[in-house]
């Protein structure tokens, strides 16, 4: 998935945010954080 949150020097954060957003959208009751 390209075009979510452009992170220049920290791809890890982008992946984390992407995962969190996907998790929240998939299961609003389930919060990994």
Buried (B, 14 or more C-beta within 10 A) or exposed (E): EEEEEEBEEEEEEBEBEBEEEEBBEEEEEEEEE
